[in-house]
Amino acid sequence: MVLEVSEDLRKRWLEQERYFGRSWTHVYYLWKLRHLMLGATVRRLLGRLPTGGSRRVVDIGCGAGENLFEIYDICSDLPEVAWFGLDLNIRGVGLGASRSRFRVIERGMDPIHFLGGDALHLPFTDACMDLIVSSEVLEHLPDPRPALVEMERILKYAGYVFITTPNPRNLPELVGYAINQVSGGAFKRRYWRGHDAVSAPPLTAEVGHAHVSVHRFRAWKRWLVESGLSVVAKVRGPMVFGGPFFDRHRWLSGVLIALDPLLDVLPLRFLLSSNLGILCRKPSR
């Protein structure tokens, strides 16, 4: 007997069938991004913020809340935290809101409040948020500077902003691009062999996944300072984003994954990071 499949279930199965739903090197990338870069950083920052009232956290560009739910779970024992997610994709925030309601009813968790909205015109009042997270979002904006100004506007004095974005000075990628140029594109075709056209970048793309604003750290730092935020720290991400080449050579993947935590202490560690975490703070009055 074959049961009728809902559209949501169909899309979930399709996502699992696509390359990035199956790649174990990409699973490691997501684990480090969500648990170490985002979750551990947010938990540490919430510990610095004063209690005595609800601390408000918003994830800008949250999609359906994949990152936000994991951040919440890592911080779920911390009291007096109100969670918000915002995205321009109404369907995505609708799915996030449905999942949040399920968690409230079935698991007794606090709600996460999902809103539809534009990062360039945030639907929040001035100085209302204690902590802003925006992960792998700003590189999709042709000009991310207005979004940074909006983040500064809604952030409380002495509050924090934590963004993650691709690192164009990632040494493995730079070497790969150089080899690809010398080989006339053969390296990229071999590296991505086994990917699908939906979830991996086209072989002709210089930068995939609609990344139109990939910039060096010094550019981000300048724009953040111009928006009124001071840069507090850089946070290193995983070395590799994932790829069919690494999944075909699992011994190599195992070595890279085993070495990755050790690289966090090296002086030139940010040359071996596929993305950058940038922690900022709004100065006190």
N, C-alpha and C positions, 0 to 999 in steps of 0.2 A: 504494500500500500504506500503510495506517495502522497504526502501531505502538502497542502498549499503553503508556499513560503512567502513570508511578508517581505516587503521591500527593504526594511531595515536589516532583517536577517540575511537577505541576499547580498546586500552591500557589505555586511560584516564578513561573510564568507569570501566574497571577492577580495577584500582587503587581506585576509589571511592567505589567500592563494597567490597574491602578488609577491614579487621578490622580497620587498622589505618586510613583509609579514612573516617570511620564512628564514631570513638571513640571521644566523646566530651572531655574526659580527655586528650587525645593526642592532640586535637585541642588547648586546653589551654597550653599544653607544647610547641607546636609550636609557639603560640602567644607570650609567654614570651621569648622564645629563640630568635625569629626573631625581635620582636618589642622592648623588653627591653634589653636583653643581647647584641644583635648585633646592631640593629638600633640605640638605644639611645647611646650606647657606641661609635659607629662610628661617629655619629653626634657630640658628645662632643669632640672627638679627632680631627675631621676636624676643629672645632672651635679653637683648640690650634695650628694647623699648620699654618705657614705663608701664606698669600695670595700674589698676585702679579705674579702669574704664575699658570699653571694648576697643581693641586694636584692629584696625581695618586694613585688610590685604586685598589687592586686586591684581588679577592676571590679565594683562591687556594683550589681545590677540589669542585668546584661550582656545579657540576652536570649540570642540565638544568637551573640553576640560580634561584631556588625557594627562597633561602635566599637573594641572591644578588638583585633581583628585589624589594623585600620588603625593604631592606636597602636603595636602591636608592630612593624609594618613600618617605621614612622618611627624606632623606637628599636632596630632589629634588630642594628645594629653595636655596641651598647653591651654590654660583658661583664658577667657575673655578675648577671643579672636573672632572677628566677623570676616567671612570670605566672600569675594566677589570675582566673577569672570565676565569679561567683555569681549565681544567679537562682532565684526561686520556681517558675518555669515549667520543669518537668523536660524537656518536649519541646524547649524552646529550648536548654537546656544540653546536651542530647543531640546536637542538631544541631551546636552549637559544638564539642563533643568530637570528633565525626566529622570535621568540617572540620579541626580541629587535627591529628588523626591523618593525614589526607590530606596536609597540609602537611609533616609530619614525614617521611612515606614518600616523597612525590613531590618535595619541594623541600629536604629536609634541614634544616628549621627546628627550633628548639627547641619543645617542646610548650607549649601553654597548658592549664592544669589547670582544668577546668570542674566546678563543684559545684552541687548543688541546695541551696537554703537560704533562710531568711527574713531579710530585712534587720533585723527587730526582734529576732532571736535568732541572731546570726552564729555559724556553727560553727567558730570560730577561737579559739585561746587568747589570753590577754591579751598585749598589746604584741608582736605577732608580725609586723605589716606595716609596711613602710617608707613606702608610698605607697598611698592609697586614692583611687579615682576612682568617681564616681557621677553619671552624666549623664542628665538628663531623667527622673529616677526619683522623687525625693522629693515632687514635686508630685502624685504618684498616691497618696500615703499620707494618710489623714484627719488623722493627727497625726504629722508627721515627726520629732518630738523624740526618741522612743525610738531611732530609727535613728541619729540623730546621737550619742547616748550610746554606742551599740554601736560606732560607728566609732571614737570616742575610746578605747574600751576595748581594741580590737585593734591600735591604732596604737602604734608604738614612740615613745619620747620623742624629740623633735626631728623626727618624721616629718610627712608632709604629707597633707592631704585636699583634693581638688579636686572641687567639685560644680558642675554647671550646672543651671539651672532657668529657667522662663519669667520674663520681666521684665514685671510688670504696669504699669510706668511707661514703657512703650514708646510714644513720642509718636505714631507713625503709627497704632498700634492704638487709642489713646485718641481720636484724631481720627476714626478710622473708626467707633468705637462712638457718638460724639456725632452724626455724620452719620446713622448708622443709626437713632438714636432720633428725630431730626427727620424722617427720611423714612418713619417707620413700618415699618421693616424692609426697605424697597426696596433700600437700599445693600447690605445683606448678601446679599440674593438675587442682585443683579447681580454682586457680587464673587465669590461662589462658584458662579455659573452655569458648568456644565461639570464640577463635582466629582462624585464618586460617594458614596453614602451610607455606604460601608464605611470609607473612609480619610479623610474630611473631616468636620468637625463638623456636626451638624444645624443647620438655619437658625434653629431656635428656641433653640439653646444660647448661653448667655452665654460659657462657656468650654468648648472642645471637648476631645476626646481624653482624657476621664476625668481632667482636671486638677482635683483637689478641694482642693489646698493651694498656690494661687498667692499668694505673699506678697512684699511689698517687701523690699529689701535690709536695711533696718534691723531687720525682724523676724527674718530669717535670721541676721544678725549677733548679735542678742541671744541666740537659741537656741544658736548655735555657742559663744558665750562661756560660757553656762550649762552646756554639756556639757563644758567644759574645753579648748576649742580657741580659739586666737587667730586672728583674721582678718588675713591678710597683704596681700591684694590683691584687687581686682576685675578681671575680664577681660571685655572687651566681645565680644559675639557679632554675627552678621550683622543687618542692619537689618530684613530681611523674612524670614518663615518660608516664603514661597511661597504662591501662590494663582492660581486661573484668571484673575483680572483682570490680573495682571502678565504671565502667559503670553500673553494675548491682545494686550497692548500691549508688544511686545518692545522697542521703542525706549525706553520708560520703564524696563523691566527692565534694559536695558543701561546706562542712565544711573545707576541705583541701584547696580548691581554695580560699575561703574567708580568711583563715589564712595565706596563702602563702606570701602575701605582708608584713604582720606584722613580719614574720620570718626573713626578710632581715636585721633587726636591732638587732637581738639577737647575743650575743657573740659566741655561738656555731652554728651559722646559716649554716655553710658549712657541718655540719653533717646531715642537712635536705635539701640537694641539689642533684638532680639526675645527674647533670653535673656541671662542673667547667668552668668558664671563666677566662683565665689567660692573663693579659695585660702586654706586655713587651715593652721596648724601646731600640733602639740602641744608645749607648752613643754618644755625640757630639765629634768631633775630639779634 
